[in-house]
Amino acid sequence: MTTSIEPPYYVLVSNSSLQHSSGLTSNSLAHASVEYRYADDSPLMLLSRHPDEHVLVLNHDPTKGDIPTVQSTSSHMAVTGIKVSVAPGASVNEDHSTNDNMYVLEVVSTSDDQ
């Protein structure tokens, strides 16, 4: 994993859901729809726009050098972790201005109707 001051470019969501009827857990991996927000933006921009939308907030501050933090604004989804690793094939990119790390946001849903 390399440290980058650029915002995350490769972002995936790993969703584990607890099926109440069977008690089993299922996992799925999906591409996140990314919208950039900045510290001076209104916090209202972080609210979901419709009932089926789940908003995850990834705080990326390159000046701190730490792994970013992730929070959920949804009452039906909780963040359980974040994994940061080198994105497969990203290092062959000639344009070194992008962040070559892959960010996997680990979330859990307790709702049957995700």
Phi and psi restraints in degrees (range 20) as a CNS / XPLOR table:
assign (resid 1 and name C) (resid 2 and name N)
       (resid 2 and name CA) (resid 2 and name C) 1.0 -109.4 20.0 2
assign (resid 2 and name N) (resid 2 and name CA)
       (resid 2 and name C) (resid 3 and name N) 1.0 148.5 20.0 2
assign (resid 2 and name C) (resid 3 and name N)
       (resid 3 and name CA) (resid 3 and name C) 1.0 -84.4 20.0 2
assign (resid 3 and name N) (resid 3 and name CA)
       (resid 3 and name C) (resid 4 and name N) 1.0 136.0 20.0 2
assign (resid 3 and name C) (resid 4 and name N)
       (resid 4 and name CA) (resid 4 and name C) 1.0 -136.0 20.0 2
assign (resid 4 and name N) (resid 4 and name CA)
       (resid 4 and name C) (resid 5 and name N) 1.0 142.5 20.0 2
assign (resid 4 and name C) (resid 5 and name N)
       (resid 5 and name CA) (resid 5 and name C) 1.0 -87.6 20.0 2
assign (resid 5 and name N) (resid 5 and name CA)
       (resid 5 and name C) (resid 6 and name N) 1.0 -10.3 20.0 2
assign (resid 5 and name C) (resid 6 and name N)
       (resid 6 and name CA) (resid 6 and name C) 1.0 -75.3 20.0 2
assign (resid 6 and name N) (resid 6 and name CA)
       (resid 6 and name C) (resid 7 and name N) 1.0 150.5 20.0 2
assign (resid 6 and name C) (resid 7 and name N)
       (resid 7 and name CA) (resid 7 and name C) 1.0 -66.1 20.0 2
assign (resid 7 and name N) (resid 7 and name CA)
       (resid 7 and name C) (resid 8 and name N) 1.0 157.4 20.0 2
assign (resid 7 and name C) (resid 8 and name N)
       (resid 8 and name CA) (resid 8 and name C) 1.0 -56.9 20.0 2
assign (resid 8 and name N) (resid 8 and name CA)
       (resid 8 and name C) (resid 9 and name N) 1.0 137.8 20.0 2
assign (resid 8 and name C) (resid 9 and name N)
       (resid 9 and name CA) (resid 9 and name C) 1.0 -109.3 20.0 2
assign (resid 9 and name N) (resid 9 and name CA)
       (resid 9 and name C) (resid 10 and name N) 1.0 -39.1 20.0 2
assign (resid 9 and name C) (resid 10 and name N)
       (resid 10 and name CA) (resid 10 and name C) 1.0 -102.0 20.0 2
assign (resid 10 and name N) (resid 10 and name CA)
       (resid 10 and name C) (resid 11 and name N) 1.0 106.1 20.0 2
assign (resid 10 and name C) (resid 11 and name N)
       (resid 11 and name CA) (resid 11 and name C) 1.0 -127.3 20.0 2
assign (resid 11 and name N) (resid 11 and name CA)
       (resid 11 and name C) (resid 12 and name N) 1.0 124.9 20.0 2
assign (resid 11 and name C) (resid 12 and name N)
       (resid 12 and name CA) (resid 12 and name C) 1.0 -123.8 20.0 2
assign (resid 12 and name N) (resid 12 and name CA)
       (resid 12 and name C) (resid 13 and name N) 1.0 154.8 20.0 2
assign (resid 12 and name C) (resid 13 and name N)
       (resid 13 and name CA) (resid 13 and name C) 1.0 -117.0 20.0 2
assign (resid 13 and name N) (resid 13 and name CA)
       (resid 13 and name C) (resid 14 and name N) 1.0 124.0 20.0 2
assign (resid 13 and name C) (resid 14 and name N)
       (resid 14 and name CA) (resid 14 and name C) 1.0 -101.7 20.0 2
assign (resid 14 and name N) (resid 14 and name CA)
       (resid 14 and name C) (resid 15 and name N) 1.0 109.8 20.0 2
assign (resid 14 and name C) (resid 15 and name N)
       (resid 15 and name CA) (resid 15 and name C) 1.0 -105.5 20.0 2
assign (resid 15 and name N) (resid 15 and name CA)
       (resid 15 and name C) (resid 16 and name N) 1.0 119.5 20.0 2
assign (resid 15 and name C) (resid 16 and name N)
       (resid 16 and name CA) (resid 16 and name C) 1.0 -106.5 20.0 2
assign (resid 16 and name N) (resid 16 and name CA)
       (resid 16 and name C) (resid 17 and name N) 1.0 129.8 20.0 2
assign (resid 16 and name C) (resid 17 and name N)
       (resid 17 and name CA) (resid 17 and name C) 1.0 -123.4 20.0 2
assign (resid 17 and name N) (resid 17 and name CA)
       (resid 17 and name C) (resid 18 and name N) 1.0 138.7 20.0 2
assign (resid 17 and name C) (resid 18 and name N)
       (resid 18 and name CA) (resid 18 and name C) 1.0 -92.4 20.0 2
assign (resid 18 and name N) (resid 18 and name CA)
       (resid 18 and name C) (resid 19 and name N) 1.0 117.5 20.0 2
assign (resid 18 and name C) (resid 19 and name N)
       (resid 19 and name CA) (resid 19 and name C) 1.0 -84.7 20.0 2
assign (resid 19 and name N) (resid 19 and name CA)
       (resid 19 and name C) (resid 20 and name N) 1.0 108.9 20.0 2
assign (resid 19 and name C) (resid 20 and name N)
       (resid 20 and name CA) (resid 20 and name C) 1.0 -59.2 20.0 2
assign (resid 20 and name N) (resid 20 and name CA)
       (resid 20 and name C) (resid 21 and name N) 1.0 -37.5 20.0 2
assign (resid 20 and name C) (resid 21 and name N)
       (resid 21 and name CA) (resid 21 and name C) 1.0 -68.0 20.0 2
assign (resid 21 and name N) (resid 21 and name CA)
       (resid 21 and name C) (resid 22 and name N) 1.0 -35.5 20.0 2
assign (resid 21 and name C) (resid 22 and name N)
       (resid 22 and name CA) (resid 22 and name C) 1.0 -109.3 20.0 2
assign (resid 22 and name N) (resid 22 and name CA)
       (resid 22 and name C) (resid 23 and name N) 1.0 -17.4 20.0 2
assign (resid 22 and name C) (resid 23 and name N)
       (resid 23 and name CA) (resid 23 and name C) 1.0 76.9 20.0 2
assign (resid 23 and name N) (resid 23 and name CA)
       (resid 23 and name C) (resid 24 and name N) 1.0 8.0 20.0 2
assign (resid 23 and name C) (resid 24 and name N)
       (resid 24 and name CA) (resid 24 and name C) 1.0 -91.1 20.0 2
assign (resid 24 and name N) (resid 24 and name CA)
       (resid 24 and name C) (resid 25 and name N) 1.0 157.0 20.0 2
assign (resid 24 and name C) (resid 25 and name N)
       (resid 25 and name CA) (resid 25 and name C) 1.0 -110.5 20.0 2
assign (resid 25 and name N) (resid 25 and name CA)
       (resid 25 and name C) (resid 26 and name N) 1.0 135.9 20.0 2
assign (resid 25 and name C) (resid 26 and name N)
       (resid 26 and name CA) (resid 26 and name C) 1.0 -120.9 20.0 2
assign (resid 26 and name N) (resid 26 and name CA)
       (resid 26 and name C) (resid 27 and name N) 1.0 150.0 20.0 2
assign (resid 26 and name C) (resid 27 and name N)
       (resid 27 and name CA) (resid 27 and name C) 1.0 -121.3 20.0 2
assign (resid 27 and name N) (resid 27 and name CA)
       (resid 27 and name C) (resid 28 and name N) 1.0 145.0 20.0 2
assign (resid 27 and name C) (resid 28 and name N)
       (resid 28 and name CA) (resid 28 and name C) 1.0 -144.7 20.0 2
assign (resid 28 and name N) (resid 28 and name CA)
       (resid 28 and name C) (resid 29 and name N) 1.0 152.3 20.0 2
assign (resid 28 and name C) (resid 29 and name N)
       (resid 29 and name CA) (resid 29 and name C) 1.0 -119.8 20.0 2
assign (resid 29 and name N) (resid 29 and name CA)
       (resid 29 and name C) (resid 30 and name N) 1.0 130.4 20.0 2
assign (resid 29 and name C) (resid 30 and name N)
       (resid 30 and name CA) (resid 30 and name C) 1.0 -139.8 20.0 2
assign (resid 30 and name N) (resid 30 and name CA)
       (resid 30 and name C) (resid 31 and name N) 1.0 154.3 20.0 2
assign (resid 30 and name C) (resid 31 and name N)
       (resid 31 and name CA) (resid 31 and name C) 1.0 -77.5 20.0 2
assign (resid 31 and name N) (resid 31 and name CA)
       (resid 31 and name C) (resid 32 and name N) 1.0 137.6 20.0 2
assign (resid 31 and name C) (resid 32 and name N)
       (resid 32 and name CA) (resid 32 and name C) 1.0 -87.9 20.0 2
assign (resid 32 and name N) (resid 32 and name CA)
       (resid 32 and name C) (resid 33 and name N) 1.0 146.8 20.0 2
assign (resid 32 and name C) (resid 33 and name N)
       (resid 33 and name CA) (resid 33 and name C) 1.0 -87.7 20.0 2
assign (resid 33 and name N) (resid 33 and name CA)
       (resid 33 and name C) (resid 34 and name N) 1.0 116.1 20.0 2
assign (resid 33 and name C) (resid 34 and name N)
       (resid 34 and name CA) (resid 34 and name C) 1.0 -100.8 20.0 2
assign (resid 34 and name N) (resid 34 and name CA)
       (resid 34 and name C) (resid 35 and name N) 1.0 129.7 20.0 2
assign (resid 34 and name C) (resid 35 and name N)
       (resid 35 and name CA) (resid 35 and name C) 1.0 -127.5 20.0 2
assign (resid 35 and name N) (resid 35 and name CA)
       (resid 35 and name C) (resid 36 and name N) 1.0 129.7 20.0 2
assign (resid 35 and name C) (resid 36 and name N)
       (resid 36 and name CA) (resid 36 and name C) 1.0 -86.8 20.0 2
assign (resid 36 and name N) (resid 36 and name CA)
       (resid 36 and name C) (resid 37 and name N) 1.0 131.1 20.0 2
assign (resid 36 and name C) (resid 37 and name N)
       (resid 37 and name CA) (resid 37 and name C) 1.0 -127.2 20.0 2
assign (resid 37 and name N) (resid 37 and name CA)
       (resid 37 and name C) (resid 38 and name N) 1.0 153.1 20.0 2
assign (resid 37 and name C) (resid 38 and name N)
       (resid 38 and name CA) (resid 38 and name C) 1.0 -122.9 20.0 2
assign (resid 38 and name N) (resid 38 and name CA)
       (resid 38 and name C) (resid 39 and name N) 1.0 163.6 20.0 2
assign (resid 38 and name C) (resid 39 and name N)
       (resid 39 and name CA) (resid 39 and name C) 1.0 -56.6 20.0 2
assign (resid 39 and name N) (resid 39 and name CA)
       (resid 39 and name C) (resid 40 and name N) 1.0 -30.5 20.0 2
assign (resid 39 and name C) (resid 40 and name N)
       (resid 40 and name CA) (resid 40 and name C) 1.0 -91.2 20.0 2
assign (resid 40 and name N) (resid 40 and name CA)
       (resid 40 and name C) (resid 41 and name N) 1.0 3.8 20.0 2
assign (resid 40 and name C) (resid 41 and name N)
       (resid 41 and name CA) (resid 41 and name C) 1.0 -75.9 20.0 2
assign (resid 41 and name N) (resid 41 and name CA)
       (resid 41 and name C) (resid 42 and name N) 1.0 155.6 20.0 2
assign (resid 41 and name C) (resid 42 and name N)
       (resid 42 and name CA) (resid 42 and name C) 1.0 -64.9 20.0 2
assign (resid 42 and name N) (resid 42 and name CA)
       (resid 42 and name C) (resid 43 and name N) 1.0 136.7 20.0 2
assign (resid 42 and name C) (resid 43 and name N)
       (resid 43 and name CA) (resid 43 and name C) 1.0 -62.4 20.0 2
assign (resid 43 and name N) (resid 43 and name CA)
       (resid 43 and name C) (resid 44 and name N) 1.0 -20.9 20.0 2
assign (resid 43 and name C) (resid 44 and name N)
       (resid 44 and name CA) (resid 44 and name C) 1.0 -64.5 20.0 2
assign (resid 44 and name N) (resid 44 and name CA)
       (resid 44 and name C) (resid 45 and name N) 1.0 -20.1 20.0 2
assign (resid 44 and name C) (resid 45 and name N)
       (resid 45 and name CA) (resid 45 and name C) 1.0 -67.3 20.0 2
assign (resid 45 and name N) (resid 45 and name CA)
       (resid 45 and name C) (resid 46 and name N) 1.0 -15.3 20.0 2
assign (resid 45 and name C) (resid 46 and name N)
       (resid 46 and name CA) (resid 46 and name C) 1.0 -91.1 20.0 2
assign (resid 46 and name N) (resid 46 and name CA)
       (resid 46 and name C) (resid 47 and name N) 1.0 -3.6 20.0 2
assign (resid 46 and name C) (resid 47 and name N)
       (resid 47 and name CA) (resid 47 and name C) 1.0 -79.1 20.0 2
assign (resid 47 and name N) (resid 47 and name CA)
       (resid 47 and name C) (resid 48 and name N) 1.0 147.6 20.0 2
assign (resid 47 and name C) (resid 48 and name N)
       (resid 48 and name CA) (resid 48 and name C) 1.0 -68.6 20.0 2
assign (resid 48 and name N) (resid 48 and name CA)
       (resid 48 and name C) (resid 49 and name N) 1.0 150.6 20.0 2
assign (resid 48 and name C) (resid 49 and name N)
       (resid 49 and name CA) (resid 49 and name C) 1.0 -94.6 20.0 2
assign (resid 49 and name N) (resid 49 and name CA)
       (resid 49 and name C) (resid 50 and name N) 1.0 -15.6 20.0 2
assign (resid 49 and name C) (resid 50 and name N)
       (resid 50 and name CA) (resid 50 and name C) 1.0 -151.1 20.0 2
assign (resid 50 and name N) (resid 50 and name CA)
       (resid 50 and name C) (resid 51 and name N) 1.0 160.9 20.0 2
assign (resid 50 and name C) (resid 51 and name N)
       (resid 51 and name CA) (resid 51 and name C) 1.0 -59.9 20.0 2
assign (resid 51 and name N) (resid 51 and name CA)
       (resid 51 and name C) (resid 52 and name N) 1.0 -28.9 20.0 2
assign (resid 51 and name C) (resid 52 and name N)
       (resid 52 and name CA) (resid 52 and name C) 1.0 -87.8 20.0 2
assign (resid 52 and name N) (resid 52 and name CA)
       (resid 52 and name C) (resid 53 and name N) 1.0 -2.0 20.0 2
assign (resid 52 and name C) (resid 53 and name N)
       (resid 53 and name CA) (resid 53 and name C) 1.0 -88.4 20.0 2
assign (resid 53 and name N) (resid 53 and name CA)
       (resid 53 and name C) (resid 54 and name N) 1.0 132.1 20.0 2
assign (resid 53 and name C) (resid 54 and name N)
       (resid 54 and name CA) (resid 54 and name C) 1.0 -110.8 20.0 2
assign (resid 54 and name N) (resid 54 and name CA)
       (resid 54 and name C) (resid 55 and name N) 1.0 125.4 20.0 2
assign (resid 54 and name C) (resid 55 and name N)
       (resid 55 and name CA) (resid 55 and name C) 1.0 -104.0 20.0 2
assign (resid 55 and name N) (resid 55 and name CA)
       (resid 55 and name C) (resid 56 and name N) 1.0 123.8 20.0 2
assign (resid 55 and name C) (resid 56 and name N)
       (resid 56 and name CA) (resid 56 and name C) 1.0 -111.9 20.0 2
assign (resid 56 and name N) (resid 56 and name CA)
       (resid 56 and name C) (resid 57 and name N) 1.0 132.0 20.0 2
assign (resid 56 and name C) (resid 57 and name N)
       (resid 57 and name CA) (resid 57 and name C) 1.0 -106.9 20.0 2
assign (resid 57 and name N) (resid 57 and name CA)
       (resid 57 and name C) (resid 58 and name N) 1.0 115.6 20.0 2
assign (resid 57 and name C) (resid 58 and name N)
       (resid 58 and name CA) (resid 58 and name C) 1.0 -100.9 20.0 2
assign (resid 58 and name N) (resid 58 and name CA)
       (resid 58 and name C) (resid 59 and name N) 1.0 113.9 20.0 2
assign (resid 58 and name C) (resid 59 and name N)
       (resid 59 and name CA) (resid 59 and name C) 1.0 -91.3 20.0 2
assign (resid 59 and name N) (resid 59 and name CA)
       (resid 59 and name C) (resid 60 and name N) 1.0 111.3 20.0 2
assign (resid 59 and name C) (resid 60 and name N)
       (resid 60 and name CA) (resid 60 and name C) 1.0 -117.2 20.0 2
assign (resid 60 and name N) (resid 60 and name CA)
       (resid 60 and name C) (resid 61 and name N) 1.0 108.3 20.0 2
assign (resid 60 and name C) (resid 61 and name N)
       (resid 61 and name CA) (resid 61 and name C) 1.0 -122.6 20.0 2
assign (resid 61 and name N) (resid 61 and name CA)
       (resid 61 and name C) (resid 62 and name N) 1.0 96.7 20.0 2
assign (resid 61 and name C) (resid 62 and name N)
       (resid 62 and name CA) (resid 62 and name C) 1.0 -64.4 20.0 2
assign (resid 62 and name N) (resid 62 and name CA)
       (resid 62 and name C) (resid 63 and name N) 1.0 -18.2 20.0 2
assign (resid 62 and name C) (resid 63 and name N)
       (resid 63 and name CA) (resid 63 and name C) 1.0 -72.2 20.0 2
assign (resid 63 and name N) (resid 63 and name CA)
       (resid 63 and name C) (resid 64 and name N) 1.0 -22.7 20.0 2
assign (resid 63 and name C) (resid 64 and name N)
       (resid 64 and name CA) (resid 64 and name C) 1.0 -85.7 20.0 2
assign (resid 64 and name N) (resid 64 and name CA)
       (resid 64 and name C) (resid 65 and name N) 1.0 -25.2 20.0 2
assign (resid 64 and name C) (resid 65 and name N)
       (resid 65 and name CA) (resid 65 and name C) 1.0 73.1 20.0 2
assign (resid 65 and name N) (resid 65 and name CA)
       (resid 65 and name C) (resid 66 and name N) 1.0 2.8 20.0 2
assign (resid 65 and name C) (resid 66 and name N)
       (resid 66 and name CA) (resid 66 and name C) 1.0 -89.1 20.0 2
assign (resid 66 and name N) (resid 66 and name CA)
       (resid 66 and name C) (resid 67 and name N) 1.0 168.8 20.0 2
assign (resid 66 and name C) (resid 67 and name N)
       (resid 67 and name CA) (resid 67 and name C) 1.0 -66.1 20.0 2
assign (resid 67 and name N) (resid 67 and name CA)
       (resid 67 and name C) (resid 68 and name N) 1.0 137.2 20.0 2
assign (resid 67 and name C) (resid 68 and name N)
       (resid 68 and name CA) (resid 68 and name C) 1.0 -61.6 20.0 2
assign (resid 68 and name N) (resid 68 and name CA)
       (resid 68 and name C) (resid 69 and name N) 1.0 160.5 20.0 2
assign (resid 68 and name C) (resid 69 and name N)
       (resid 69 and name CA) (resid 69 and name C) 1.0 -106.1 20.0 2
assign (resid 69 and name N) (resid 69 and name CA)
       (resid 69 and name C) (resid 70 and name N) 1.0 155.9 20.0 2
assign (resid 69 and name C) (resid 70 and name N)
       (resid 70 and name CA) (resid 70 and name C) 1.0 -132.3 20.0 2
assign (resid 70 and name N) (resid 70 and name CA)
       (resid 70 and name C) (resid 71 and name N) 1.0 138.5 20.0 2
assign (resid 70 and name C) (resid 71 and name N)
       (resid 71 and name CA) (resid 71 and name C) 1.0 -135.1 20.0 2
assign (resid 71 and name N) (resid 71 and name CA)
       (resid 71 and name C) (resid 72 and name N) 1.0 152.9 20.0 2
assign (resid 71 and name C) (resid 72 and name N)
       (resid 72 and name CA) (resid 72 and name C) 1.0 -110.5 20.0 2
assign (resid 72 and name N) (resid 72 and name CA)
       (resid 72 and name C) (resid 73 and name N) 1.0 139.7 20.0 2
assign (resid 72 and name C) (resid 73 and name N)
       (resid 73 and name CA) (resid 73 and name C) 1.0 -97.9 20.0 2
assign (resid 73 and name N) (resid 73 and name CA)
       (resid 73 and name C) (resid 74 and name N) 1.0 1.9 20.0 2
assign (resid 73 and name C) (resid 74 and name N)
       (resid 74 and name CA) (resid 74 and name C) 1.0 -93.0 20.0 2
assign (resid 74 and name N) (resid 74 and name CA)
       (resid 74 and name C) (resid 75 and name N) 1.0 142.7 20.0 2
assign (resid 74 and name C) (resid 75 and name N)
       (resid 75 and name CA) (resid 75 and name C) 1.0 -81.4 20.0 2
assign (resid 75 and name N) (resid 75 and name CA)
       (resid 75 and name C) (resid 76 and name N) 1.0 -9.0 20.0 2
assign (resid 75 and name C) (resid 76 and name N)
       (resid 76 and name CA) (resid 76 and name C) 1.0 -106.9 20.0 2
assign (resid 76 and name N) (resid 76 and name CA)
       (resid 76 and name C) (resid 77 and name N) 1.0 4.8 20.0 2
assign (resid 76 and name C) (resid 77 and name N)
       (resid 77 and name CA) (resid 77 and name C) 1.0 -143.2 20.0 2
assign (resid 77 and name N) (resid 77 and name CA)
       (resid 77 and name C) (resid 78 and name N) 1.0 132.7 20.0 2
assign (resid 77 and name C) (resid 78 and name N)
       (resid 78 and name CA) (resid 78 and name C) 1.0 -124.2 20.0 2
assign (resid 78 and name N) (resid 78 and name CA)
       (resid 78 and name C) (resid 79 and name N) 1.0 144.8 20.0 2
assign (resid 78 and name C) (resid 79 and name N)
       (resid 79 and name CA) (resid 79 and name C) 1.0 -86.1 20.0 2
assign (resid 79 and name N) (resid 79 and name CA)
       (resid 79 and name C) (resid 80 and name N) 1.0 130.4 20.0 2
assign (resid 79 and name C) (resid 80 and name N)
       (resid 80 and name CA) (resid 80 and name C) 1.0 -108.4 20.0 2
assign (resid 80 and name N) (resid 80 and name CA)
       (resid 80 and name C) (resid 81 and name N) 1.0 -13.9 20.0 2
assign (resid 80 and name C) (resid 81 and name N)
       (resid 81 and name CA) (resid 81 and name C) 1.0 172.1 20.0 2
assign (resid 81 and name N) (resid 81 and name CA)
       (resid 81 and name C) (resid 82 and name N) 1.0 178.4 20.0 2
assign (resid 81 and name C) (resid 82 and name N)
       (resid 82 and name CA) (resid 82 and name C) 1.0 -143.6 20.0 2
assign (resid 82 and name N) (resid 82 and name CA)
       (resid 82 and name C) (resid 83 and name N) 1.0 137.0 20.0 2
assign (resid 82 and name C) (resid 83 and name N)
       (resid 83 and name CA) (resid 83 and name C) 1.0 -117.8 20.0 2
assign (resid 83 and name N) (resid 83 and name CA)
       (resid 83 and name C) (resid 84 and name N) 1.0 131.7 20.0 2
assign (resid 83 and name C) (resid 84 and name N)
       (resid 84 and name CA) (resid 84 and name C) 1.0 -120.7 20.0 2
assign (resid 84 and name N) (resid 84 and name CA)
       (resid 84 and name C) (resid 85 and name N) 1.0 124.2 20.0 2
assign (resid 84 and name C) (resid 85 and name N)
       (resid 85 and name CA) (resid 85 and name C) 1.0 -146.5 20.0 2
assign (resid 85 and name N) (resid 85 and name CA)
       (resid 85 and name C) (resid 86 and name N) 1.0 170.1 20.0 2
assign (resid 85 and name C) (resid 86 and name N)
       (resid 86 and name CA) (resid 86 and name C) 1.0 -70.5 20.0 2
assign (resid 86 and name N) (resid 86 and name CA)
       (resid 86 and name C) (resid 87 and name N) 1.0 130.4 20.0 2
assign (resid 86 and name C) (resid 87 and name N)
       (resid 87 and name CA) (resid 87 and name C) 1.0 -71.7 20.0 2
assign (resid 87 and name N) (resid 87 and name CA)
       (resid 87 and name C) (resid 88 and name N) 1.0 127.6 20.0 2
assign (resid 87 and name C) (resid 88 and name N)
       (resid 88 and name CA) (resid 88 and name C) 1.0 -57.1 20.0 2
assign (resid 88 and name N) (resid 88 and name CA)
       (resid 88 and name C) (resid 89 and name N) 1.0 128.2 20.0 2
assign (resid 88 and name C) (resid 89 and name N)
       (resid 89 and name CA) (resid 89 and name C) 1.0 83.0 20.0 2
assign (resid 89 and name N) (resid 89 and name CA)
       (resid 89 and name C) (resid 90 and name N) 1.0 -9.1 20.0 2
assign (resid 89 and name C) (resid 90 and name N)
       (resid 90 and name CA) (resid 90 and name C) 1.0 -70.4 20.0 2
assign (resid 90 and name N) (resid 90 and name CA)
       (resid 90 and name C) (resid 91 and name N) 1.0 -29.8 20.0 2
assign (resid 90 and name C) (resid 91 and name N)
       (resid 91 and name CA) (resid 91 and name C) 1.0 -69.2 20.0 2
assign (resid 91 and name N) (resid 91 and name CA)
       (resid 91 and name C) (resid 92 and name N) 1.0 -15.7 20.0 2
assign (resid 91 and name C) (resid 92 and name N)
       (resid 92 and name CA) (resid 92 and name C) 1.0 -80.5 20.0 2
assign (resid 92 and name N) (resid 92 and name CA)
       (resid 92 and name C) (resid 93 and name N) 1.0 -6.6 20.0 2
assign (resid 92 and name C) (resid 93 and name N)
       (resid 93 and name CA) (resid 93 and name C) 1.0 -65.7 20.0 2
assign (resid 93 and name N) (resid 93 and name CA)
       (resid 93 and name C) (resid 94 and name N) 1.0 124.1 20.0 2
assign (resid 93 and name C) (resid 94 and name N)
       (resid 94 and name CA) (resid 94 and name C) 1.0 -71.7 20.0 2
assign (resid 94 and name N) (resid 94 and name CA)
       (resid 94 and name C) (resid 95 and name N) 1.0 -25.0 20.0 2
assign (resid 94 and name C) (resid 95 and name N)
       (resid 95 and name CA) (resid 95 and name C) 1.0 -85.1 20.0 2
assign (resid 95 and name N) (resid 95 and name CA)
       (resid 95 and name C) (resid 96 and name N) 1.0 100.3 20.0 2
assign (resid 95 and name C) (resid 96 and name N)
       (resid 96 and name CA) (resid 96 and name C) 1.0 -82.8 20.0 2
assign (resid 96 and name N) (resid 96 and name CA)
       (resid 96 and name C) (resid 97 and name N) 1.0 12.9 20.0 2
assign (resid 96 and name C) (resid 97 and name N)
       (resid 97 and name CA) (resid 97 and name C) 1.0 -85.9 20.0 2
assign (resid 97 and name N) (resid 97 and name CA)
       (resid 97 and name C) (resid 98 and name N) 1.0 -8.1 20.0 2
assign (resid 97 and name C) (resid 98 and name N)
       (resid 98 and name CA) (resid 98 and name C) 1.0 -97.0 20.0 2
assign (resid 98 and name N) (resid 98 and name CA)
       (resid 98 and name C) (resid 99 and name N) 1.0 157.5 20.0 2
assign (resid 98 and name C) (resid 99 and name N)
       (resid 99 and name CA) (resid 99 and name C) 1.0 -80.0 20.0 2
assign (resid 99 and name N) (resid 99 and name CA)
       (resid 99 and name C) (resid 100 and name N) 1.0 116.0 20.0 2
assign (resid 99 and name C) (resid 100 and name N)
       (resid 100 and name CA) (resid 100 and name C) 1.0 -83.6 20.0 2
assign (resid 100 and name N) (resid 100 and name CA)
       (resid 100 and name C) (resid 101 and name N) 1.0 5.2 20.0 2
assign (resid 100 and name C) (resid 101 and name N)
       (resid 101 and name CA) (resid 101 and name C) 1.0 -86.2 20.0 2
assign (resid 101 and name N) (resid 101 and name CA)
       (resid 101 and name C) (resid 102 and name N) 1.0 149.1 20.0 2
assign (resid 101 and name C) (resid 102 and name N)
       (resid 102 and name CA) (resid 102 and name C) 1.0 -103.2 20.0 2
assign (resid 102 and name N) (resid 102 and name CA)
       (resid 102 and name C) (resid 103 and name N) 1.0 128.8 20.0 2
assign (resid 102 and name C) (resid 103 and name N)
       (resid 103 and name CA) (resid 103 and name C) 1.0 -109.1 20.0 2
assign (resid 103 and name N) (resid 103 and name CA)
       (resid 103 and name C) (resid 104 and name N) 1.0 116.3 20.0 2
assign (resid 103 and name C) (resid 104 and name N)
       (resid 104 and name CA) (resid 104 and name C) 1.0 -107.4 20.0 2
assign (resid 104 and name N) (resid 104 and name CA)
       (resid 104 and name C) (resid 105 and name N) 1.0 111.9 20.0 2
assign (resid 104 and name C) (resid 105 and name N)
       (resid 105 and name CA) (resid 105 and name C) 1.0 -88.2 20.0 2
assign (resid 105 and name N) (resid 105 and name CA)
       (resid 105 and name C) (resid 106 and name N) 1.0 116.7 20.0 2
assign (resid 105 and name C) (resid 106 and name N)
       (resid 106 and name CA) (resid 106 and name C) 1.0 -93.6 20.0 2
assign (resid 106 and name N) (resid 106 and name CA)
       (resid 106 and name C) (resid 107 and name N) 1.0 120.7 20.0 2
assign (resid 106 and name C) (resid 107 and name N)
       (resid 107 and name CA) (resid 107 and name C) 1.0 -130.0 20.0 2
assign (resid 107 and name N) (resid 107 and name CA)
       (resid 107 and name C) (resid 108 and name N) 1.0 158.8 20.0 2
assign (resid 107 and name C) (resid 108 and name N)
       (resid 108 and name CA) (resid 108 and name C) 1.0 -129.6 20.0 2
assign (resid 108 and name N) (resid 108 and name CA)
       (resid 108 and name C) (resid 109 and name N) 1.0 138.3 20.0 2
assign (resid 108 and name C) (resid 109 and name N)
       (resid 109 and name CA) (resid 109 and name C) 1.0 -116.6 20.0 2
assign (resid 109 and name N) (resid 109 and name CA)
       (resid 109 and name C) (resid 110 and name N) 1.0 133.4 20.0 2
assign (resid 109 and name C) (resid 110 and name N)
       (resid 110 and name CA) (resid 110 and name C) 1.0 -104.7 20.0 2
assign (resid 110 and name N) (resid 110 and name CA)
       (resid 110 and name C) (resid 111 and name N) 1.0 6.6 20.0 2
assign (resid 110 and name C) (resid 111 and name N)
       (resid 111 and name CA) (resid 111 and name C) 1.0 -96.5 20.0 2
assign (resid 111 and name N) (resid 111 and name CA)
       (resid 111 and name C) (resid 112 and name N) 1.0 135.2 20.0 2
assign (resid 111 and name C) (resid 112 and name N)
       (resid 112 and name CA) (resid 112 and name C) 1.0 -69.3 20.0 2
assign (resid 112 and name N) (resid 112 and name CA)
       (resid 112 and name C) (resid 113 and name N) 1.0 -21.0 20.0 2
assign (resid 112 and name C) (resid 113 and name N)
       (resid 113 and name CA) (resid 113 and name C) 1.0 -107.6 20.0 2
assign (resid 113 and name N) (resid 113 and name CA)
       (resid 113 and name C) (resid 114 and name N) 1.0 40.9 20.0 2
